[in-house]
């Protein structure tokens, strides 16, 4: 047995986006895709840490989660996701974003272990790590720390259930997969079922006191591509808070390389030179979660709705899903 090592922040393994998950249930397991913040918890020399996927401190933000992790074995590192539950008991990123201004419950769902009592277990297959997690770690943790295990149903049934319940999507993990920190190997895959993704805010249209609509897009390499506008999903308070975040970000030139457009398009989402006169441009650093119905043939979004800002994903990493 190798000597014990000290626990530390370990970069999380990443999921590969796909439009169709693998159907081989003997080699793959399925989990619900949670709409929250990825978080790494570890304990070293008796001190507990809760960190974001970018290694920022979550301990102060979510003290109840830290309390639930109090009896985590020393020199142990686990992986999971912090989520908030709405009034219907569903994960809601919008509620999580406003955590602190409401009494919504926050939960830390644990799904993997990378180090246990000083032993690095990342080279072990997922099925073995899951057994260690269930037997040696989970019995010591308390609410609001919970376990998210595999879903016991066929993939078509799971997809229909996710659609019906309005959850975000599903995750598939290969049972023999090692934990490959920071990599997106395809051994873990994710599929969004109900539509929505992150976009980069590049500007807004002028409103009476704050703004009327957000103007947003995504990156193709180093080029920021316009995708759509939305004036939905904002309360007066959210509008004011968001408008405050625009301070210091104003720029003179439009950051979108595919603007202006020649015409508005069938659904009116296009931005012509005439419409752009009402726009104010921003340095593209803010990331927003946007729900939508569909992509149109001219690469715009229909029926868009702002959900929340995301501060856990750099703007440059936002591409079209």
N, C-alpha and C positions, 0 to 999 in steps of 0.2 A: 504493500500500500504506500502511495506517495505521501510525503510529509504534508501536514496541514498548511493551508495558505490562508491569508487574511482576505475576508470578503471586501469587495469594492464595487463601484459602479461598473456594470457590464453593458455594453451597447446592445440594444435589443435586436433580435432576428427580425427581418422585414418580410412582408407578405407581397406576393406578386399578384397584380390585378389581372383578372381574366373574365371573359364573358361566359365561360362554361367550366364548372368544376369537374374534376375527375370522378367517375362513377364507380370505381372499384372499391367497394366497401371493405374488402379484406385487407387492402393496403392503405386505405385512407380513413380518417375520421372527420366528422363535421362538427363545427361549433357555431353558435350565433355570433354574428359580427356586431360588436358593441360600438356604440357611438359616444366615445369619451376620450380621455387622455391616457395614452400608454404610460405606464409607470413601473419603475424598477425599485423594489424594496430590498434592503440588505441590512444586516446587523454585524458589526465588527467590534470586538473588545467591549461588548455590552451596550454599544450605542447603536440606535436605530436610525436609518436614513430612508427617505422616500424621495425619489428623483424622477424627473420627467425623462422622456426619450432623448432629450438634448442635454441631459445632466444638469437640469435646473432644480432648485429645491422645491419640493411639494409638501414638506413636513409642516410648515407653518400654515399653508393653505388648507390642508386637510388633517387637522389634529385628531379627529375621531378615528380616521384610518390608522394613524400612527399608534393610537391606543389599542386598536384591535390587533396590531402586529407585535405588541409588546413582548410576547413569549416566543417569537420567532427564534429558532435555534441560532446560537452564536456562529459567526463566520458562515452565514448562509445568504444566498442571493436568489430572489424569486421575481417572476415576471407576471404582469397583469395589467388591468385597465381600470382607471377611476371613472365611474359614471354617476350621473344623477338620474333619479327616477321622477317622472312627471306624476300628475294626479291619478293617472291610470296604471301606474306601476311600470311604464315603459322607459327604457333609456332615452334621455333627451339631452342633446348637446346644448340646446338653447338654455335649458334649465341649469346645466352645469356651468355654462358661461356666466350666468347671473348668480352663482352660488355665493351665499353671504347676504344677499338681499332677500332671500326666501328661506323657508324651513324645509325645503325639499331634501329628502334623504340622499346622501352620497355613499356609494358602495365601491369597494375595491375588489374586483373579481380576479382571482389568481388562477393562472392556467399553466405555469411552467416553473421549473427550478433549474438554475444554472450552477449553483454551488451549494453543497450541503455539509455543514459542520467542518468546513475547511477543505473539502474534497470537490474538485471541479468535475461535474458530471455532464458537461456539455457534449462529450463524445459518445455518451450512451444514447440509445434510440429513444424516441419520444415515449413509446409504451413503457420503457423502464423508468424514465424520469417521472412519468405520470404516477407510477406505483410508489416511487419515493415521496412524491408530493402528497399523495393521499394517505400514506402510512405514517410518515415521519414529521410532516409539517402541518398539514391542515388541522389535525386534532388539537393543535396548540394555539390556533388563531381564533379570534372571536369577532362577532359582528362589530362594525360593518364590513369586515373582510369575509368574503365568500368564495366558493369554488365554482368555476365554470367548466363543466366536463363535457364529454362528447354527447351528441344528440343521437338517440337510438331510433332512427327511422331511415327509410330509403330517401335518396337525394330528391326525387321528384315530389315526394310528400313534404319534405322540409321546405322546398322552394315555395310550394303553394301555401304552407303555413306562414312563412315569413311575409308573403304578399298579403295574406288575409289580416295578419296582426299589425302590419305597418312597420315591421322592424327593418333595419337598414340592409342587411344581407347575410351571407354565410361565409364561413372560413373552412377550408379543407387543409388538413395536415397529414403528411405521410407518416405512418406509424413507425417506420424505421429511420426517420430523419434525425440527424444530429442537430444540436442547437448551434447555428452558425451566426455568431454575433455580427451585426451590421450588414449582413448579406441578404440579398433577395434572390435566392437560388431557385425558387419554384417548388421547393419541398413544402412550403406554406403558401397557400393561395387564398385570395379573397374575391368574392363576387358581389357586387352591389345589385340588389334586386329592386328596391324602391329608389327612384332616381334622385340624385343629388351628389354634389362633390364640392371640393374647395375651389375657389377662384380668387384671382388677384384683383384688388380694387385699383383701378387706374384713373378714376375720376368720378364726377357726379354732375347731375344737372341742377341748376339753380332752383331753390325753393323759396318760400316766403321768409322763413326765419333761419332754416338750416339748409337742407337739400331736398330735392324732389325725388330723384332716383339715383342709385349707384350704377356706375359704369364699370364693367369687370371683364376679365378674360383669363387667359392661361398662356403658359410658355411653350413654344416650339423651339428647342435649343435656346438661343439667346434672344429670340424674338417674342414680344408680348402680343398675343392675338386677341382681338376683341371678340367676345362671345355674346354679350347681351347687356340689358339694363333691367333693374327691378326697382319698383316703388312699393312692393308688398313685404309684409312681415315686420314692419316697424311700429312700435308704440311711440308716442311723443317723447318719452324718456330715452328710449333707445336711439332715436334720431339725434337728440341733444348730445348724448354720450358719444355717439359715433362721430358727430360733427366736431367735437372737441379733439378727437384723435387725428383729425385732418390738419390741425394746426402745425405749421412748420413743414408740411409735406407738399405745398403748392409748387407746381412747375409751370412753365409757359408753354411747352410743346407737348402735344399729344404723345403718350408713350406707346400707343398701339400702332404696329407697323401696317396693319390692313385697313386703316382709316385714312381718309373718308371713303365711304362706299358710294357706288353710283346710284343706288335706289334703296328704298326702305324695305323692300321685300314683301312677300305675301302677308306676313304677320306683323309688319311694322317694326321689327327689331333692328333693322339696319340703321346705321348712323351716317347720314349724308353730310356734306359740307355745311348745308343750311342748318341741320339739327345740331351740328357740333358747335355752333355759335352760342348755344345755351349750356355748353359743358365747361367745367373747370377741371383741370388736370392735376393729378397727384403723383408723387413719386411712388412707384408700384412696390410697396413693402407690406401693406396690410392684406391679410388673407381672410376671406369670408366663406362660410359654409352656405351654399345656395341649393335649395330644392327646386326641381323643375319637372315639367311633364315630359319633354322630349327635345332632341336636337332636330332642327329643320334641315331641309335639303341645302340651304345656303349657309349652314354652319352657325346658326343662331339658336338660342334657347327659347322655348315657349313656356308660358305660365310659370314665371320665376318667383321665388320667395326667399327673402333673406332669413337665415336661421340664427347665425351668431358669428362673431369674429373668432378666428383660431389663432392662438399665439404659440402653438406647438409645432408649426410647420413653416419653414422658410418659403418666401414667395417664389424663389427661383426653382423650387422643387415641384411647383404646381403645374401639371400638364393635363391635357384632356384625357379623361378616363374612358 
